[in-house]
């Protein structure tokens, strides 16, 4: 597969926002689509964060997804038409190589219980369940 990662540029922020807003129902924290102002504020803040690393996923010379590492937590977002094609598993291997380059020794995947596709990707790639996280809003 012709899959690669490239560094994110500010020109990519709208692409990333659109992915986040298309897929937010699978996320733990984001409960609604983000406004451009909210997203840009987040991206500016993270651009100064030394434990934040991110890339655009390229497939056959097209931008098809986004991957980021934040505090060792890896997250992958793929455009809907490129999901369920094995691309995310290849992306995960590329991200693991990048993580080693920046000195990380471990990656984790914090996955919402309703995000079965992500659970499948990570377990298929030898990530193991280490903890249950239970919470109650009061």
C-alpha positions, 0 to 999 in steps of 0.5 A: 500500500502507498501509505505515508505520513507527512507533518501537519501544516497550518493549511491542514487544520480545516481538514483535521477539523472536518475529520473531527466533526465527522467522527466525534460521536466515537470520541470520549470528550468531544460531544458536538461538532467543533467551531472553527474558533474552538478547533484553531484554539486547540491546535494553537495550544497543542502546537506548543505542547512538547508531548503532542505529535501529529501527521496527515495520512497520505494514501495514493497521493491523497490526504485521507486521514490524521494521526496524533500522539498526545501523552503517549495516546495514539489516535487515528482518524480516517475519512469514511471512504478509507475506513475498513480497508486496512489503512489504519493498521498500516498507519499504526505501524508508521506511527510506532516508527515515528514514536521510536524516533522521538524517544517514546517507549510505549504507546497507549490507545484510549478508546471509547467503548462505543468505538468498536472499529478502533478497538479492532485495529489496536487489538489486531496490532497487539495492543492489550487491554490493561485497565477498565475505566468506570465513571459516573457523572454526579 
